[in-house]
Amino acid sequence: MIGLPKRLLRIPSRSILSGALLLLFTLPLMLGACQSQNVKVQTIGEGMINLNHETGYFKLQDYESDRVKAISTGIADSRFLACAQTGDGTLVLYRAGEEGAETVSLPTVRKYDSQGNMSWEKDFDIPEMDGGSGKLIPMDDGFLLTLSRWPYTQQSEMVYPKHHLIRCDGEGSILWHEALDSYSGEFIQQVFVTDSDEIVTVGCWNYANGEQTADAPSDLVLMRFNENGKMLQQKSIGGNDFERLICASYSEEFGLVLGCHSQSQPVQGYYLACFDLDFNQVWQYEPFEADYVGDFSLAMGDECLYLMGNVFREQGNQGLLIKLDRSGNEIWRENSPVGYHSMAVLDNGNVVLSGSEGDKDFLIVKSPDNEVLYEMKSRADLSQMQIFPVDGGFVTTSRRMIKTVPQPAYISSIWYDTEVTATRYDNRLDMVWRKTFDRYKNTRETDLVYPLKDGRLLVE
């Protein structure tokens, strides 16, 4: 590959890292993809030496943090379950109550108006959901709430909680409530609402010989409900062994695409399957030929589908990025020496990926033609980075372990703090702002920091 002209990425002085040497350069990363002549490359923390045991890491300085708009909730990250934006505000689902309290921790929905002021709050008195999980999905004039919990033991007896679909109006009043029996804690893993307000759920159940039983192998289960909560269709997918749902995505253009793992014949291994809304299979794609595959994820563009994952082979581990068309045909694939962690498709069709290579983490932006547009390498421990598309650009959040020292695990495992870093980039891939959060000093707790689609942050 021909070397590219160097181009210095200019970052305002206020973003310079203290306690570390910041090097900016444009030496191309050989990631197996072609690079644009205008590629921006940034390296953070290269050549860093920090022997200060009081900190044990270098501090990422805030940049233009006064531009950050946030909704303060008072909700701890350990209590937060989900959020969703509606046309007139933001919904937050969390477990009410104090940590360690003897009272039941009830699922609670809170509504904030467009200015970030709390409008109302409603508890859902379902005691068996204490410690459970849930999702919020906006719908016309209200929202859909799902609540689930894994089976648990009570007085030496197994308890199999029901799974709940609850349709509410814009003030949180219940319009209908369906409680569904299952022996699996994964009965409702993903929920989608179609343009006709039908509700599609995807999950797993213990199913054999036409019925659910506690000791049956796991199959995939698809369900479809009308806007009034009436079940229209239920379909089990699987063979004579265990099936697992890894990820799912839906759009009106593609239909329902599932990423699965099967231990049944004839398909043993990982695959994608696309279904229409009558749950007829449209196509199937088997992307992996590897000794072992880590969990993978899907992201949909307007005309394409991206699959991101990691494969583990005897000759070494590889990251994998595949682009498919609507018919499940492979447009291109890239095997990379780096490991991928998260992915998002932006409004302009570009793909953002985070991952790691050696002792560095990275953030990379690619065009739909697999051309590298932007890349950043960092020693700032970005391995838990998540990516959220926002207004043409994107916001990243990452949790960093800080205040560690190179000691045996039984020492260093109790000597650390964490901070959460949120960074926004515009559609020109330039940094707009960066802000770090560390409300809990010298503890293992972390701050709630969740980016919303309008660019604000939901914080504790």
C-alpha positions as CSV (number, residue, x, y, z in Angstrom):
1,M,0.0,0.0,0.0
2,I,1.3,3.4,-1.0
3,G,2.1,5.7,2.0
4,L,-0.3,8.6,2.5
5,P,0.5,12.3,3.0
6,K,0.7,13.2,6.6
7,R,-2.1,15.4,8.0
8,L,-2.1,16.8,11.5
9,L,-5.4,16.5,13.3
10,R,-5.9,19.8,15.1
11,I,-7.4,19.6,18.6
12,P,-7.8,22.7,20.8
13,S,-5.3,23.0,23.6
14,R,-8.0,22.5,26.2
15,S,-8.3,18.8,25.1
16,I,-4.6,18.0,25.8
17,L,-4.3,15.2,28.2
18,S,-2.5,15.9,31.5
19,G,0.0,13.4,32.8
20,A,0.5,12.0,29.3
21,L,2.1,12.8,26.0
22,L,-0.4,13.4,23.2
23,L,0.9,12.5,19.8
24,L,-1.2,13.2,16.7
25,F,-0.1,11.7,13.4
26,T,-1.5,10.1,10.3
27,L,0.4,6.8,9.9
28,P,-2.2,4.5,8.3
29,L,-3.4,1.5,10.2
30,M,-3.2,-1.6,8.1
31,L,-6.7,-2.9,8.8
32,G,-7.2,-4.7,5.5
33,A,-9.3,-1.9,4.1
34,C,-8.5,1.0,1.7
35,Q,-8.0,4.4,3.3
36,S,-9.1,7.8,2.1
37,Q,-6.5,10.3,1.2
38,N,-8.2,12.6,3.8
39,V,-8.2,10.1,6.6
40,K,-7.8,11.6,10.1
41,V,-5.7,9.6,12.5
42,Q,-5.3,10.4,16.2
43,T,-3.3,8.6,18.8
44,I,-3.8,9.2,22.5
45,G,-1.4,8.3,25.3
46,E,1.4,7.0,23.0
47,G,4.7,6.8,24.9
48,M,2.9,7.6,28.2
49,I,4.9,7.1,31.4
50,N,2.9,7.5,34.6
51,L,4.3,6.1,37.9
52,N,2.0,8.0,40.1
53,H,0.3,5.4,42.2
54,E,-2.3,7.9,43.5
55,T,-3.8,8.1,40.0
56,G,-2.4,5.2,38.0
57,Y,-3.8,6.5,34.8
58,F,-3.8,9.7,32.7
59,K,-6.8,12.0,32.9
60,L,-8.9,12.8,29.9
61,Q,-9.6,16.5,30.2
62,D,-13.1,17.8,29.5
63,Y,-13.5,19.8,26.3
64,E,-16.3,22.3,25.7
65,S,-18.2,20.5,28.4
66,D,-20.4,23.6,29.0
67,R,-22.1,22.6,25.7
68,V,-23.3,19.3,27.2
69,K,-27.1,19.3,27.8
70,A,-28.3,16.7,30.4
71,I,-31.4,15.5,32.2
72,S,-30.5,14.8,35.8
73,T,-32.6,11.9,37.2
74,G,-31.2,11.0,40.6
75,I,-31.4,7.4,39.4
76,A,-28.3,5.2,40.1
77,D,-26.8,3.2,37.2
78,S,-27.5,0.0,39.1
79,R,-31.2,0.8,39.1
80,F,-31.5,2.0,35.5
81,L,-33.2,-0.4,33.1
82,A,-34.1,1.4,29.9
83,C,-35.2,4.7,28.3
84,A,-36.9,5.9,25.2
85,Q,-37.6,9.3,23.6
86,T,-41.1,10.2,22.5
87,G,-42.4,13.1,20.5
88,D,-42.9,15.2,23.6
89,G,-40.3,14.0,26.1
90,T,-38.2,11.1,27.5
91,L,-39.4,7.9,29.3
92,V,-37.1,6.2,31.9
93,L,-37.6,2.7,33.3
94,Y,-35.9,1.9,36.6
95,R,-36.2,-0.1,39.8
96,A,-37.5,2.1,42.6
97,G,-36.3,1.7,46.1
98,E,-32.9,1.8,47.9
99,E,-30.1,-0.6,47.5
100,G,-30.3,-3.2,50.3
101,A,-33.8,-2.3,51.3
102,E,-36.2,-5.0,52.4
103,T,-39.1,-3.6,50.4
104,V,-39.8,-4.9,46.9
105,S,-38.0,-3.1,44.2
106,L,-40.9,-2.3,41.8
107,P,-40.4,-1.4,38.1
108,T,-41.2,2.3,37.7
109,V,-41.6,4.5,34.7
110,R,-40.8,8.2,34.8
111,K,-41.7,10.8,32.2
112,Y,-39.6,14.0,31.5
113,D,-40.9,16.8,29.3
114,S,-38.9,18.3,26.4
115,Q,-37.3,20.7,28.9
116,G,-36.1,17.9,31.1
117,N,-38.6,18.5,33.9
118,M,-40.3,15.4,35.4
119,S,-44.0,15.2,34.4
120,W,-45.1,12.1,36.1
121,E,-44.0,8.8,37.7
122,K,-45.8,5.5,37.9
123,D,-45.0,2.2,39.8
124,F,-46.1,-1.1,38.2
125,D,-47.1,-3.2,41.2
126,I,-45.8,-6.6,40.0
127,P,-43.9,-8.1,42.9
128,E,-42.5,-11.1,40.9
129,M,-40.6,-8.5,38.8
130,D,-38.5,-7.5,41.7
131,G,-34.9,-7.5,40.3
132,G,-36.1,-8.1,36.8
133,S,-35.4,-6.3,33.5
134,G,-37.5,-4.5,31.0
135,K,-37.7,-2.4,27.8
136,L,-39.6,0.7,26.7
137,I,-40.8,1.1,23.2
138,P,-42.5,4.4,22.0
139,M,-45.9,4.0,20.3
140,D,-48.5,6.4,19.1
141,D,-50.0,8.3,22.0
142,G,-48.1,6.3,24.6
143,F,-45.6,3.4,25.0
144,L,-45.1,-0.3,25.4
145,L,-43.5,-1.7,28.5
146,T,-42.0,-5.2,28.7
147,L,-41.0,-6.8,32.0
148,S,-39.1,-10.1,32.4
149,R,-37.2,-12.0,35.1
150,W,-35.2,-15.2,35.1
151,P,-36.6,-18.2,37.1
152,Y,-35.5,-18.2,40.7
153,T,-35.7,-20.4,43.8
154,Q,-38.0,-19.5,46.7
155,Q,-38.2,-21.8,49.8
156,S,-36.5,-24.6,47.8
157,E,-39.1,-24.4,45.0
158,M,-38.5,-23.1,41.5
159,V,-40.5,-20.0,40.6
160,Y,-41.1,-19.2,36.9
161,P,-42.2,-15.6,36.6
162,K,-44.6,-14.5,33.9
163,H,-43.4,-12.2,31.2
164,H,-45.4,-9.0,30.8
165,L,-46.5,-6.8,27.8
166,I,-48.1,-3.6,29.1
167,R,-49.5,-1.0,26.8
168,C,-49.9,2.5,28.3
169,D,-51.2,5.9,27.2
170,G,-49.1,9.1,27.3
171,E,-49.8,9.6,31.0
172,G,-48.7,6.1,32.0
173,S,-52.3,4.7,32.5
174,I,-52.5,1.0,31.5
175,L,-54.6,0.3,28.3
176,W,-54.0,-3.4,28.3
177,H,-51.7,-6.0,30.1
178,E,-50.8,-9.4,28.8
179,A,-49.0,-11.8,31.2
180,L,-47.4,-14.7,29.4
181,D,-46.2,-18.0,30.9
182,S,-42.7,-19.4,30.2
183,Y,-40.1,-21.5,31.8
184,S,-37.3,-19.4,30.2
185,G,-35.9,-16.1,31.3
186,E,-35.3,-15.2,27.6
187,F,-38.9,-15.5,26.5
188,I,-39.0,-11.8,25.4
189,Q,-35.5,-10.6,24.4
190,Q,-36.3,-8.1,21.7
191,V,-39.5,-6.2,20.9
192,F,-40.3,-4.3,17.7
193,V,-43.3,-2.2,16.6
194,T,-44.3,-2.2,13.0
195,D,-45.7,0.7,11.0
196,S,-49.2,-0.7,11.5
197,D,-48.6,-0.8,15.3
198,E,-48.4,-4.5,15.4
199,I,-46.0,-5.8,18.1
200,V,-43.3,-8.4,17.3
201,T,-41.4,-10.2,20.1
202,V,-38.3,-12.4,19.7
203,G,-36.9,-14.7,22.3
204,C,-36.4,-18.3,23.5
205,W,-38.5,-20.9,25.3
206,N,-38.2,-24.5,26.5
207,Y,-40.4,-26.2,24.0
208,A,-40.8,-29.8,22.8
209,N,-43.7,-32.0,21.4
210,G,-46.0,-29.0,21.0
211,E,-45.7,-27.6,24.6
212,Q,-43.5,-25.7,27.0
213,T,-41.8,-27.8,29.7
214,A,-39.1,-26.9,32.2
215,D,-36.7,-29.6,31.0
216,A,-37.2,-29.2,27.2
217,P,-34.4,-27.8,25.0
218,S,-34.4,-24.2,24.1
219,D,-36.0,-23.1,20.8
220,L,-36.5,-19.7,19.3
221,V,-40.0,-18.2,19.6
222,L,-41.6,-15.4,17.6
223,M,-44.8,-13.8,18.6
224,R,-47.0,-11.1,16.9
225,F,-49.7,-9.1,18.6
226,N,-52.2,-6.5,17.3
227,E,-52.3,-3.0,18.8
228,N,-54.9,-4.2,21.4
229,G,-52.7,-6.9,22.7
230,K,-54.4,-9.9,21.0
231,M,-51.9,-12.6,20.0
232,L,-52.1,-13.0,16.2
233,Q,-49.3,-15.6,15.7
234,Q,-46.8,-17.6,17.7
235,K,-44.0,-19.7,16.0
236,S,-41.3,-21.9,17.4
237,I,-38.1,-22.3,15.4
238,G,-35.6,-25.1,16.2
239,G,-34.6,-28.7,15.9
240,N,-33.9,-31.5,18.3
241,D,-31.3,-29.6,20.3
242,F,-30.7,-26.1,21.8
243,E,-31.1,-22.9,19.9
244,R,-29.9,-19.5,21.1
245,L,-30.8,-16.0,20.0
246,I,-27.8,-13.7,19.9
247,C,-29.2,-10.5,18.3
248,A,-32.1,-9.3,16.3
249,S,-32.9,-6.3,14.1
250,Y,-36.0,-5.1,12.3
251,S,-37.0,-2.6,9.6
252,E,-39.9,-2.3,7.2
253,E,-37.5,-2.8,4.3
254,F,-35.7,-5.8,5.6
255,G,-38.2,-7.5,7.8
256,L,-37.1,-9.4,10.9
257,V,-33.4,-10.5,10.9
258,L,-32.2,-12.9,13.6
259,G,-28.6,-13.8,14.5
260,C,-28.7,-17.3,16.0
261,H,-26.7,-20.3,17.2
262,S,-28.0,-23.8,16.6
263,Q,-26.9,-27.1,18.0
264,S,-29.5,-28.9,15.8
265,Q,-29.1,-30.5,12.4
266,P,-28.9,-29.5,9.6
267,V,-27.7,-26.1,10.6
268,Q,-25.1,-26.5,13.4
269,G,-23.4,-23.2,14.2
270,Y,-24.0,-19.5,13.7
271,Y,-26.3,-18.1,11.1
272,L,-28.6,-15.2,10.1
273,A,-32.2,-15.8,9.2
274,C,-34.6,-13.2,7.7
275,F,-38.4,-13.5,8.2
276,D,-41.4,-11.6,6.9
277,L,-44.1,-10.5,9.3
278,D,-46.0,-13.8,8.8
279,F,-42.8,-15.5,10.1
280,N,-42.0,-17.1,6.8
281,Q,-38.3,-17.4,6.3
282,V,-37.1,-15.3,3.4
283,W,-33.4,-16.1,3.4
284,Q,-30.6,-17.7,5.5
285,Y,-26.9,-16.8,5.6
286,E,-24.1,-18.7,7.3
287,P,-21.2,-16.3,7.7
288,F,-18.7,-18.1,9.8
289,E,-16.1,-20.8,9.1
290,A,-14.2,-20.8,12.4
291,D,-13.2,-22.9,15.3
292,Y,-15.1,-20.6,17.7
293,V,-17.2,-17.4,17.2
294,G,-17.7,-14.7,19.9
295,D,-21.2,-13.1,20.0
296,F,-21.9,-10.8,17.1
297,S,-24.2,-7.9,16.4
298,L,-26.3,-6.4,13.6
299,A,-26.8,-2.9,12.4
300,M,-29.2,-1.9,9.6
301,G,-28.7,0.9,7.1
302,D,-31.3,2.0,4.5
303,E,-30.2,-0.5,1.9
304,C,-27.9,-2.8,3.7
305,L,-27.2,-4.9,6.8
306,Y,-23.9,-5.0,8.7
307,L,-22.7,-7.9,10.8
308,M,-19.8,-7.4,13.2
309,G,-18.2,-10.1,15.2
310,N,-15.0,-11.9,16.2
311,V,-13.8,-15.3,15.2
312,F,-11.2,-17.4,17.0
313,R,-9.0,-19.7,14.9
314,E,-5.9,-21.8,15.6
315,Q,-3.8,-19.4,13.6
316,G,-5.1,-16.4,15.6
317,N,-8.1,-14.3,16.4
318,Q,-9.8,-12.0,13.8
319,G,-12.4,-9.3,13.8
320,L,-15.0,-9.7,11.1
321,L,-17.2,-7.1,9.4
322,I,-19.7,-8.1,6.6
323,K,-22.0,-6.1,4.5
324,L,-25.2,-7.7,3.1
325,D,-27.9,-6.5,0.8
326,R,-31.7,-6.9,1.4
327,S,-31.7,-10.4,-0.1
328,G,-28.9,-11.6,2.2
329,N,-26.3,-11.5,-0.5
330,E,-22.7,-10.6,0.7
331,I,-21.5,-7.3,-0.8
332,W,-18.1,-7.4,0.9
333,R,-16.4,-8.8,4.0
334,E,-13.3,-7.8,5.9
335,N,-11.2,-9.9,8.1
336,S,-9.2,-7.8,10.5
337,P,-6.4,-8.4,13.0
338,V,-8.2,-6.3,15.6
339,G,-11.1,-7.3,17.9
340,Y,-14.4,-5.4,17.6
341,H,-16.6,-4.4,20.5
342,S,-19.5,-2.3,19.3
343,M,-20.9,-0.8,16.0
344,A,-23.4,1.8,14.8
345,V,-24.6,3.0,11.4
346,L,-24.9,6.8,11.1
347,D,-27.5,8.8,9.2
348,N,-25.1,9.4,6.3
349,G,-24.5,5.6,5.9
350,N,-21.0,5.6,7.5
351,V,-20.2,2.8,10.0
352,V,-18.6,3.5,13.4
353,L,-16.7,0.7,15.2
354,S,-14.9,0.4,18.4
355,G,-12.4,-2.4,19.4
356,S,-8.9,-3.2,20.5
357,E,-5.6,-4.1,19.0
358,G,-2.8,-5.2,21.3
359,D,-2.6,-2.8,24.3
360,K,-4.6,-0.1,22.6
361,D,-8.3,0.5,22.0
362,F,-9.5,2.2,18.9
363,L,-12.4,4.0,17.3
364,I,-12.8,3.8,13.5
365,V,-15.3,5.3,11.0
366,K,-15.7,3.7,7.6
367,S,-17.7,4.6,4.5
368,P,-20.3,2.3,3.0
369,D,-17.5,1.2,0.6
370,N,-15.3,0.1,3.5
371,E,-13.0,3.1,3.2
372,V,-11.4,4.3,6.4
373,L,-12.4,7.9,7.1
374,Y,-11.3,8.4,10.7
375,E,-9.4,6.4,13.3
376,M,-8.3,7.0,16.9
377,K,-6.0,4.8,18.9
378,S,-5.9,5.2,22.7
379,R,-4.5,3.7,25.8
380,A,-7.4,5.3,27.7
381,D,-9.1,1.9,28.2
382,L,-12.0,2.3,25.8
383,S,-12.8,-1.4,25.7
384,Q,-16.3,-0.9,27.0
385,M,-17.1,1.9,24.5
386,Q,-20.7,2.1,23.3
387,I,-21.7,4.1,20.2
388,F,-25.0,6.1,19.8
389,P,-25.9,7.9,16.5
390,V,-27.0,11.5,17.2
391,D,-28.1,14.1,14.7
392,G,-25.8,13.0,11.8
393,G,-22.8,12.4,14.1
394,F,-22.5,10.2,17.1
395,V,-21.8,10.1,20.9
396,T,-19.5,7.5,22.5
397,T,-19.5,6.4,26.1
398,S,-16.8,4.4,27.8
399,R,-16.1,3.2,31.3
400,R,-12.5,3.4,32.4
401,M,-11.0,1.7,35.4
402,I,-8.8,4.2,37.2
403,K,-6.6,4.4,40.3
404,T,-5.1,0.9,39.8
405,V,-1.6,-0.3,40.6
406,P,0.4,-3.3,39.2
407,Q,-0.2,-5.5,42.2
408,P,-1.5,-9.1,42.6
409,A,-5.3,-9.4,41.9
410,Y,-6.2,-9.7,45.6
411,I,-4.7,-6.3,46.1
412,S,-5.4,-4.3,42.9
413,S,-8.9,-5.7,42.6
414,I,-10.0,-3.7,45.6
415,W,-8.0,-0.6,44.7
416,Y,-9.7,1.1,41.8
417,D,-12.2,3.7,40.8
418,T,-14.1,4.1,37.6
419,E,-15.1,7.1,35.5
420,V,-17.5,7.4,32.5
421,T,-16.4,9.5,29.5
422,A,-18.9,10.8,27.0
423,T,-17.7,12.3,23.7
424,R,-19.7,13.8,20.9
425,Y,-18.5,14.0,17.3
426,D,-20.2,15.9,14.5
427,N,-20.9,14.7,11.0
428,R,-17.5,15.9,9.9
429,L,-16.0,13.6,12.5
430,D,-14.6,16.5,14.6
431,M,-15.0,16.5,18.4
432,V,-17.8,18.7,19.6
433,W,-17.4,18.1,23.4
434,R,-16.1,15.7,25.9
435,K,-17.1,15.2,29.6
436,T,-16.0,12.8,32.3
437,F,-18.2,11.7,35.2
438,D,-17.0,10.3,38.5
439,R,-19.7,10.9,41.1
440,Y,-18.6,7.9,43.2
441,K,-15.1,8.4,44.4
442,N,-12.9,5.4,45.3
443,T,-15.8,2.9,44.9
444,R,-16.8,0.3,42.3
445,E,-20.0,2.2,41.5
446,T,-20.3,4.0,38.2
447,D,-22.3,6.9,37.0
448,L,-25.4,6.7,34.9
449,V,-24.6,8.3,31.5
450,Y,-26.9,7.4,28.6
451,P,-27.0,9.4,25.3
452,L,-30.4,10.3,23.9
453,K,-31.2,10.7,20.3
454,D,-31.6,14.5,20.5
455,G,-28.0,14.8,21.7
456,R,-28.7,15.2,25.5
457,L,-27.3,12.9,28.1
458,L,-29.4,11.1,30.7
459,V,-27.4,11.3,33.9
460,E,-27.8,10.5,37.6
